Amino acid sequence: MLRYVIVLALLITAPAAAHHGWSSYDESKSLTVTGTLTQVNWTNPHGTAQMTWNKELWTIVLAPTQRMDARGLTQAMIAPGQRVILTGYARRDGTREMRIERITAGGKTVELR
């Protein structure tokens, strides 16, 4: 019985442990970049994308897909090859990753947070 309780506890906590907190991003320094998306993952707990900016590959952390849909940002608007303007925060540790607050795609600006 104890084995089942342990397995159940691990299954319940694994998704929470895998999701990172927002404190790893430097909210004191807003960053706005323009570029072309090279990869997009329309997934939960939040979408992600990749783009090259300043000759370096960056990971882009978006909002949950339901929020993006509700605010008018469609998957087609951010498909690979789409040029976008992103405003957000880079990671504090220097990892080339941004948490996005605002995106302009297809002539439309959408607040993600």
SVG drawing of the C-alpha trace seen along z (x, -y; Angstrom):
<svg xmlns="http://www.w3.org/2000/svg" viewBox="-11 -48 37 50">
<polyline fill="none" stroke="black" stroke-width="0.4" points="0.0,0.0 2.8,-2.4 4.3,-1.8 1.1,-3.0 0.9,-6.1 4.5,-7.0 3.9,-6.5 0.7,-8.6 2.5,-11.4 5.3,-11.4 2.8,-11.5 0.9,-14.4 4.0,-16.5 6.1,-15.9 4.3,-18.5 4.7,-21.1 8.4,-20.4 9.0,-20.6 7.5,-24.0 9.9,-26.8 9.0,-29.9 9.1,-33.5 11.6,-34.6 14.5,-33.4 13.7,-36.3 15.0,-39.8 11.9,-42.0 14.0,-45.1 15.2,-45.1 12.5,-44.9 13.8,-43.7 12.2,-44.3 13.5,-42.2 12.4,-41.8 13.0,-38.6 11.6,-35.6 10.4,-32.6 12.2,-29.4 10.2,-26.9 6.9,-27.1 5.4,-24.7 1.7,-25.4 1.6,-23.4 0.8,-23.6 1.6,-24.6 2.7,-27.4 3.8,-27.7 7.4,-28.1 9.2,-29.2 12.8,-29.8 14.3,-32.7 17.7,-33.9 18.5,-37.4 21.9,-39.0 23.3,-35.9 22.3,-33.7 19.4,-31.2 16.9,-32.2 14.1,-30.2 10.9,-32.2 8.5,-31.3 4.9,-32.3 1.6,-32.1 -0.7,-29.1 -2.5,-28.3 -5.9,-29.0 -4.8,-32.5 -3.2,-33.2 -6.4,-32.1 -8.6,-34.1 -6.6,-37.2 -6.6,-36.8 -3.2,-35.3 -3.6,-32.3 -1.2,-29.6 -1.1,-30.7 0.0,-34.2 3.2,-32.8 4.0,-29.9 7.6,-29.3 8.8,-31.9 6.6,-34.7 8.3,-37.9 7.4,-39.2 8.2,-41.8 8.6,-40.5 8.7,-42.4 9.7,-40.5 12.4,-39.6 15.6,-37.6 16.8,-35.0 19.0,-36.3 21.6,-33.6 22.4,-34.5 20.7,-31.6 19.3,-32.8 15.7,-32.5 13.0,-35.2 9.6,-35.2 7.3,-37.2 4.9,-39.8 3.7,-41.2 3.9,-40.0 3.2,-41.8 2.4,-39.4 0.5,-39.9 0.0,-43.6 -1.7,-42.8 -0.2,-43.4 -1.3,-41.0 -0.6,-41.2 0.2,-37.7 0.4,-38.1"/>
</svg>
